[in-house]
Amino acid sequence: MSEQSDKQARLLALAGSLADDFATRAADHDLNNTFPFENIERMKETGYTALVLPEEHGGLGANLVEYCRCQERLAQGCGATALAINMHLFGLGSMLERGDLLRPQARQFLHAVGRQHQIIGGGITEPETGGNWGLFVSRAAKEGDSYLLNGRKAFTSLAPVIDFFMVMVTVQDPDADGMFSGTFLVPKHAPGLKIVETWDAMGMRATASHDLIITDCRVPLDHAIRIRRIGEILPEDISVFAWFSLSVAAIYTGVAIAALNFAKQFADRHQPLPLPRPIKYLPGIQFAVAEAEALLAATRAYTCETAKAWVNGEPFVGEEGLVRVCMPKYVATNNAIRIVDLAMEIVGSVGIFKKHPLERYYRDVRAGINHPFSNARMRELIGKNALGIDLLEMPRW
């Protein structure tokens, strides 16, 4: 076994061990809408919260391919935990890749995350922005040697354990020409930050994706990780979506794998009274499993090959590059819904009982199509790129 394959095997074994442990509590956290603090602590103890950081900084050194495979495996145990920690890990992976964590001012943060196992979490999504590209209602106004941040963010996963908030805003700079957006890293104890516990959702209930209210939060200039002009698609933007979209694809694929495995095990043992053998011998069951297996194989291959191309340094440029890193998430999340629907069809009416995990998989998997880019926005991106229309061309329609 090569050194690389041995490392990958060790990482997958860790993800599998965590998944098996988390699976024992997943139903209770889902039912009670509680946050799995014990899962987060276990990931800190094992180093999983630093999965994508280099070993010299206290991490496990996973590249994007290894990261996606680990997240797929973790999601088979508890999709909500995998999704929640994803909002920490994808940001770390992308920031490291872009060089944001190699700057002198980032050393303390890198130590905090790698050695002290502290957690970052996103304050990105805003309900007011709808389908607009690259605009935020939340604002950062530059005032001398600091920025003043104001706004409200939804879907702040990991809210109860976040140590640093990664907040994306529109930047107002009186000395700059044009419109800019910025990504800020704000410590949780900074005055002006408040978590409002709004999360009570149909699926992914244990993510604690509450709202973050930002009121006159003043931070030094060096808290801005990156300032970029709105309207450009830069390599660092594609990096963010490579780490986010491919890992999200892997997570919902993991939920689909768990659902299909449950359905196959059920079909192997369930034998209604009129039948001489279990239902797995029925043609309808076999056809449903066949369709699910084909969708799963295509999804996994597409996600993995795109991640490999990224790790191997193939060019991903402009809107075409953005389409290339984001399309696997579109395919994976939609295929995952179909696979879970087929699993429910195989199991039948008992699949809706809460005593079985399939009911949870059925709800959890439906969140996938709403992560950026949602189905509608992804179709717009794919379609415009295929037709030679600039994404930001106005009027939009």
Secondary structure in CASP SS format (residue, H / E / C, confidence):
PFRMAT SS
TARGET T0000
AUTHOR 0000-0000-0000
METHOD secondary structure of the structure
MODEL  1
M C 1.00
S C 1.00
E H 1.00
Q H 1.00
S H 1.00
D H 1.00
K H 1.00
Q H 1.00
A H 1.00
R H 1.00
L H 1.00
L H 1.00
A H 1.00
L H 1.00
A H 1.00
G H 1.00
S H 1.00
L H 1.00
A H 1.00
D H 1.00
D H 1.00
F H 1.00
A H 1.00
T H 1.00
R H 1.00
A H 1.00
A H 1.00
D H 1.00
H H 1.00
D H 1.00
L H 1.00
N H 1.00
N C 1.00
T C 1.00
F C 1.00
P C 1.00
F H 1.00
E H 1.00
N H 1.00
I H 1.00
E H 1.00
R H 1.00
M H 1.00
K H 1.00
E H 1.00
T H 1.00
G C 1.00
Y H 1.00
T H 1.00
A H 1.00
L C 1.00
V C 1.00
L C 1.00
P C 1.00
E H 1.00
E H 1.00
H H 1.00
G C 1.00
G C 1.00
L C 1.00
G C 1.00
A C 1.00
N C 1.00
L H 1.00
V H 1.00
E H 1.00
Y H 1.00
C H 1.00
R H 1.00
C H 1.00
Q H 1.00
E H 1.00
R H 1.00
L H 1.00
A H 1.00
Q C 1.00
G C 1.00
C C 1.00
G H 1.00
A H 1.00
T H 1.00
A H 1.00
L H 1.00
A H 1.00
I H 1.00
N H 1.00
M H 1.00
H H 1.00
L H 1.00
F H 1.00
G H 1.00
L H 1.00
G H 1.00
S H 1.00
M H 1.00
L H 1.00
E H 1.00
R H 1.00
G C 1.00
D H 1.00
L H 1.00
L H 1.00
R C 1.00
P H 1.00
Q H 1.00
A H 1.00
R H 1.00
Q H 1.00
F H 1.00
L H 1.00
H H 1.00
A H 1.00
V H 1.00
G H 1.00
R C 1.00
Q C 1.00
H C 1.00
Q C 1.00
I C 1.00
I E 1.00
G E 1.00
G E 1.00
G E 1.00
I C 1.00
T E 1.00
E C 1.00
P H 1.00
E H 1.00
T H 1.00
G C 1.00
G C 1.00
N C 1.00
W C 1.00
G C 1.00
L C 1.00
F C 1.00
V C 1.00
S C 1.00
R E 1.00
A E 1.00
A E 1.00
K E 1.00
E E 1.00
G C 1.00
D C 1.00
S E 1.00
Y E 1.00
L E 1.00
L E 1.00
N E 1.00
G E 1.00
R E 1.00
K E 1.00
A E 1.00
F E 1.00
T E 1.00
S C 1.00
L C 1.00
A H 1.00
P H 1.00
V H 1.00
I C 1.00
D C 1.00
F E 1.00
F E 1.00
M E 1.00
V E 1.00
M E 1.00
V E 1.00
T E 1.00
V E 1.00
Q E 1.00
D C 1.00
P C 1.00
D C 1.00
A C 1.00
D C 1.00
G C 1.00
M C 1.00
F E 1.00
S E 1.00
G E 1.00
T E 1.00
F E 1.00
L E 1.00
V E 1.00
P E 1.00
K C 1.00
H C 1.00
A C 1.00
P C 1.00
G C 1.00
L E 1.00
K E 1.00
I E 1.00
V E 1.00
E C 1.00
T C 1.00
W C 1.00
D C 1.00
A C 1.00
M C 1.00
G C 1.00
M C 1.00
R H 1.00
A H 1.00
T H 1.00
A C 1.00
S C 1.00
H E 1.00
D E 1.00
L E 1.00
I E 1.00
I E 1.00
T E 1.00
D E 1.00
C E 1.00
R E 1.00
V E 1.00
P E 1.00
L H 1.00
D H 1.00
H H 1.00
A E 1.00
I E 1.00
R E 1.00
I E 1.00
R E 1.00
R E 1.00
I C 1.00
G C 1.00
E C 1.00
I C 1.00
L C 1.00
P H 1.00
E H 1.00
D H 1.00
I H 1.00
S H 1.00
V H 1.00
F H 1.00
A H 1.00
W H 1.00
F H 1.00
S H 1.00
L H 1.00
S H 1.00
V H 1.00
A H 1.00
A H 1.00
I H 1.00
Y H 1.00
T H 1.00
G H 1.00
V H 1.00
A H 1.00
I H 1.00
A H 1.00
A H 1.00
L H 1.00
N H 1.00
F H 1.00
A H 1.00
K H 1.00
Q H 1.00
F H 1.00
A H 1.00
D H 1.00
R H 1.00
H C 1.00
Q C 1.00
P C 1.00
L C 1.00
P C 1.00
L C 1.00
P C 1.00
R C 1.00
P C 1.00
I H 1.00
K H 1.00
Y H 1.00
L C 1.00
P H 1.00
G H 1.00
I H 1.00
Q H 1.00
F H 1.00
A H 1.00
V H 1.00
A H 1.00
E H 1.00
A H 1.00
E H 1.00
A H 1.00
L H 1.00
L H 1.00
A H 1.00
A H 1.00
T H 1.00
R H 1.00
A H 1.00
Y H 1.00
T H 1.00
C H 1.00
E H 1.00
T H 1.00
A H 1.00
K H 1.00
A H 1.00
W H 1.00
V H 1.00
N C 1.00
G C 1.00
E C 1.00
P C 1.00
F C 1.00
V C 1.00
G H 1.00
E H 1.00
E H 1.00
G H 1.00
L H 1.00
V H 1.00
R H 1.00
V H 1.00
C H 1.00
M H 1.00
P H 1.00
K H 1.00
Y H 1.00
V H 1.00
A H 1.00
T H 1.00
N H 1.00
N H 1.00
A H 1.00
I H 1.00
R H 1.00
I H 1.00
V H 1.00
D H 1.00
L H 1.00
A H 1.00
M H 1.00
E H 1.00
I H 1.00
V H 1.00
G H 1.00
S H 1.00
V H 1.00
G H 1.00
I H 1.00
F C 1.00
K C 1.00
K C 1.00
H C 1.00
P C 1.00
L H 1.00
E H 1.00
R H 1.00
Y H 1.00
Y H 1.00
R H 1.00
D H 1.00
V H 1.00
R H 1.00
A H 1.00
G H 1.00
I H 1.00
N H 1.00
H C 1.00
P C 1.00
F C 1.00
S C 1.00
N H 1.00
A H 1.00
R H 1.00
M H 1.00
R H 1.00
E H 1.00
L H 1.00
I H 1.00
G H 1.00
K H 1.00
N H 1.00
A H 1.00
L H 1.00
G C 1.00
I C 1.00
D C 1.00
L C 1.00
L C 1.00
E C 1.00
M C 1.00
P C 1.00
R C 1.00
W C 1.00
END
